[in-house]
Structures are given as C-alpha cells and as structure tokens.
Amino acid sequence: MSLKRQPETSSTNTLSFGDSLERSSVALQLLERIKSALIRGDLKPGDYLPSETELTHSLGIGKSSVREAIKMLQAIGIVEVKRGQGTMIRREPGTPLVDPMAFGMILARGMTRDVLEFRLMFEPAYTLQAMKSATEEDHQRIQQSIDAMEEAIRSGAQTSQHDIAFHRAILHSTHNPMTIRVGETLLQLIEAALETSMRSLPETALKDHKAIYKAFKAGDSAGIQEAIAVSSESWETNLTYEDDTGLSSAPHL
C-alpha cells in the first residue's frame, strides 16, 4: 500500500495498517490503527492516507466505514481532505469541530473542586511558561486587557469576558498549541465563576491581575506564584463542589 506525500517531496513510503479488521466498530479500529501509525512515525504531518479504495481492499472493510473514520479524524482536526489529492495528515492540529478533551472536562464539571484544583496547578505553570516566551506584542495585549478591565469597572460594565481576556492573553503568550488548547478548555469551564467574581469582586480581580502582571514583567517566578496564590483565595469564594454527602460546599485547599 503506497503512501502519498506532499507534492514538494518526491519520496514515497510504504505503509501497512495490518490485516483485515473485524466487523465490529471497524471505523474505530481504523482510527486506532491510524493513531498507532502516527505514534510510530509511519505516518507524519503532511503525509496522505492511502486512498479510500486502497483501505477498503487491504483491510476488507466497506467504504462507509472508511468514510466514517475519515469524518471522525476531520472532526477532531487531525486530517484535511484536499479535493482531487486525497486525505492529508495536518501539519499542525486544526481547530476541532468536536473537542473530546473539552467534552470530557465539561462532563466532569459537577465536581468543581477538581476544576479548581486543576486550575491551581495549571495556571501558575502556563504563566511561568508564558513569562519566558512572551513577545513585546504579547506584553501589549496583556496590558491592554488590564486597561480594558479597569475602564469597564469604572463604568460598571465589567463581565467575565474582561477577566478571561487577561488569562487568554497570558495563555497565548506561551505560543504552545497544546498548552493553549488545554487552557482554552479550562477558561470555558470557569467562565460562570468568573462572571460571579466580576459582579461581586471586580476590584479584587483587577488588583490580582495587576499583581500577577507586575511579577510577570519583572521575570519574577516566585512573585508570579505568590500573586496567583493570593488570587486563588477569591476564586474559591465563587466555586462550589459536591462533597461525599452530595451537598454543596466551598472548597478549601
């Protein structure tokens, strides 16, 4: 089975997805084999999958199963179908139509203590990462988010989006697609809590953002961690979780 590559390279690899598949859940099995090929390096970004006909014949499955698997890969941003050329493994992950990680975290949202604990672990880590990789443009965006929040508070028009803009500006300053993807999912999960915070404690949120960015600009790792720890005290007032008794209570970490 030949594997086509991007037009700019003349090399050709041979790729085998193994023997024929069993009839149960064949599309999912094909997905698993493609994932394994990517992990092994038999498939690489920019490579084209074997044609629908080749996969059908070599694996002994119907075209409908092949198409189903390709649609799944498209939905999660792994492949791109190029008309007249074939199905290509993306060079970088595309924006998924369906994000399994996001859905998994959303389904776990009832245990908001877990969300809070994850944020307490993840936010300092990505902020430190961003501190090392932020460009001048990134610094401008972070400062602009603080200025916009301050102006909104002054006019009484602040919303969760003003809070999220600050965290998103820092998150994207990491320039790491994996970090950004996880962080964007987290921001979706905490948006409701941030809305509550912006209604009840807007000045506190603004003060916390200024303290975090002051340490960020100074390259002060310990200062960043301390500022986020102080800020976390106000997060906790806006999140509840179900304890073992099924009753809601405020988290204490």
C-alpha positions in Angstrom: 0.0 0.0 0.0 1.6 3.2 -1.1 1.5 6.4 1.0 1.4 9.6 -1.0 3.3 12.6 0.4 3.1 16.4 -0.2 3.8 17.3 -3.9 7.0 19.1 -3.0 8.8 15.9 -2.0 9.4 13.0 -4.3 10.0 10.3 -1.7 7.4 7.5 -1.3 6.9 5.4 1.8 5.1 2.1 2.2 2.6 1.9 5.0 0.6 -1.1 6.2 -2.3 -0.8 8.6 -2.2 -4.6 9.2 -4.6 -7.3 8.4 -8.3 -7.0 7.8 -10.5 -5.6 10.5 -13.2 -7.4 12.4 -16.7 -6.2 11.5 -17.5 -4.7 14.9 -16.7 -1.0 15.2 -14.5 -1.0 12.1 -14.3 2.7 11.9 -13.0 3.0 15.5 -10.5 0.2 14.8 -9.2 2.0 11.7 -8.9 5.2 13.8 -6.8 3.3 16.3 -4.5 1.9 13.6 -4.0 5.4 12.1 -3.2 6.7 15.6 -0.7 3.9 16.1 0.9 4.7 12.7 1.3 8.4 13.8 2.9 7.4 17.1 5.3 5.0 15.4 6.2 7.7 12.8 4.9 5.6 9.9 2.6 8.5 9.2 3.8 12.0 9.6 2.3 15.5 9.2 1.9 16.3 5.5 1.5 12.6 4.5 -1.5 11.4 2.7 -3.5 8.5 3.8 -4.0 5.6 1.4 -7.0 6.1 -0.8 -10.4 5.0 0.2 -10.2 2.2 -2.4 -6.8 1.0 -1.0 -8.1 1.0 2.6 -11.2 -0.8 1.6 -9.3 -3.6 -0.3 -6.4 -4.0 2.1 -8.5 -4.1 5.3 -11.5 -5.9 4.0 -14.0 -3.2 5.1 -16.7 -1.2 3.4 -16.2 2.3 2.0 -18.8 3.6 4.5 -16.6 2.6 7.4 -13.6 4.3 5.8 -15.6 7.5 5.3 -16.9 7.4 8.9 -13.3 7.1 10.2 -12.1 10.0 8.0 -15.1 12.2 9.2 -14.1 11.4 12.8 -10.5 12.5 12.0 -11.7 15.7 10.4 -14.0 16.5 13.3 -11.1 16.4 15.8 -8.8 18.4 13.4 -6.3 15.6 12.6 -6.8 15.4 8.8 -7.7 17.7 5.9 -9.5 16.4 2.8 -8.0 18.0 -0.3 -10.2 17.6 -3.3 -8.5 15.8 -6.1 -5.5 14.9 -3.9 -6.6 12.9 -1.0 -6.7 13.0 2.8 -3.7 14.6 4.3 -2.5 14.5 7.9 -2.4 18.1 9.0 1.0 19.7 9.6 -0.5 21.3 12.7 -3.7 20.3 14.5 -6.7 22.1 13.1 -9.5 23.7 15.1 -11.6 20.7 16.1 -15.3 20.7 15.3 -15.6 18.3 18.3 -13.1 18.5 21.1 -13.2 15.2 23.1 -11.0 16.7 25.8 -13.3 19.7 26.2 -16.4 17.4 26.4 -14.6 15.2 29.0 -13.8 18.1 31.2 -17.3 19.6 30.8 -18.9 16.3 31.8 -16.8 16.4 35.0 -17.9 19.9 35.7 -20.2 18.7 38.5 -17.1 18.1 40.6 -16.0 21.7 40.6 -13.4 21.1 43.3 -11.5 19.1 40.7 -11.7 22.0 38.3 -10.4 24.4 40.9 -7.5 22.0 41.8 -6.6 21.7 38.2 -6.6 25.5 37.7 -4.4 25.9 40.8 -1.9 23.5 39.3 -2.2 24.6 35.6 -2.4 28.4 35.8 1.0 29.0 37.6 2.6 26.6 35.2 1.4 28.2 32.0 2.0 31.7 33.3 5.6 30.8 34.0 5.9 29.3 30.6 4.4 32.5 29.1 6.8 34.7 31.0 9.8 33.1 29.2 8.3 33.2 25.7 6.2 36.4 25.6 6.9 38.9 22.9 6.5 42.6 23.0 3.2 42.2 21.3 2.1 39.7 23.9 3.0 42.2 26.7 0.9 44.9 24.9 -2.1 42.6 24.7 -1.8 41.7 28.4 -1.6 45.4 29.4 -4.5 46.2 27.1 -6.6 43.6 28.8 -5.9 45.1 32.2 -6.7 48.6 30.9 -9.9 47.4 29.3 -11.0 45.7 32.6 -10.2 48.9 34.6 -12.3 51.0 32.2 -15.2 48.6 32.3 -15.2 48.5 36.1 -15.1 52.3 36.2 -18.3 52.4 34.1 -19.9 49.4 35.8 -19.9 47.4 32.6 -17.5 44.6 33.5 -18.2 41.0 32.5 -16.4 37.7 32.7 -15.0 38.4 29.2 -12.8 41.2 30.7 -11.4 38.7 33.2 -11.0 36.0 30.6 -9.2 38.4 28.2 -6.4 38.7 30.7 -5.9 35.0 31.2 -6.2 34.3 27.5 -3.6 37.0 26.7 -1.1 35.3 29.0 -2.1 31.8 27.9 -1.5 32.6 24.2 1.9 34.2 25.2 3.1 30.6 25.7 3.0 30.1 21.9 2.5 26.4 22.7 -0.5 24.9 20.9 -1.0 22.1 23.5 -0.9 24.5 26.4 -3.3 26.8 24.7 -5.8 24.1 23.8 -6.0 22.8 27.4 -6.1 26.4 28.7 -9.0 27.4 26.4 -11.0 24.4 27.7 -10.3 25.5 31.3 -11.4 29.0 30.6 -14.7 27.7 29.2 -15.3 25.7 32.4 -14.6 28.6 34.8 -16.4 31.3 32.8 -19.5 31.2 35.0 -17.4 31.5 38.2 -15.6 34.4 36.6 -18.9 36.1 35.8 -19.8 35.9 39.5 -16.4 37.2 40.5 -16.7 40.2 38.2 -20.1 41.1 39.7 -19.1 40.7 43.3 -15.3 41.3 43.5 -14.3 43.3 40.3 -11.7 45.5 42.1 -10.1 42.4 43.7 -9.8 40.7 40.4 -8.3 43.8 38.9 -5.8 44.1 41.7 -4.9 40.4 41.4 -4.3 40.8 37.6 -2.1 43.8 38.2 0.0 41.9 40.8 0.4 38.9 38.5 1.5 41.0 35.6 3.9 43.1 37.7 5.7 39.9 38.6 5.4 38.6 35.0 7.1 41.7 33.6 9.8 41.6 36.2 10.5 37.9 35.3 9.8 37.1 39.0 8.8 33.4 39.1 8.3 33.4 42.9 6.3 36.6 42.6 4.0 35.1 40.0 3.3 32.1 42.1 2.6 34.2 45.2 0.3 36.5 43.2 -1.7 33.6 41.8 -1.9 32.0 45.2 -3.4 35.3 46.6 -5.8 35.4 43.7 -6.9 31.9 44.3 -8.5 32.9 47.6 -11.1 34.9 45.6 -11.6 32.0 43.1 -12.6 29.7 46.0 -15.4 32.0 47.0 -17.0 31.6 43.6 -16.8 27.8 43.2 -18.6 25.1 45.0 -18.4 21.3 44.6 -20.4 18.3 45.7 -18.8 16.5 48.6 -19.3 12.9 49.5 -22.7 13.6 51.1 -24.0 15.2 47.9 -24.2 18.6 49.5 -22.5 21.7 48.0 -19.8 23.3 50.0 -17.0 25.8 49.4 -13.6 24.3 48.5 -10.8 24.5 51.0 -7.3 23.8 49.6 
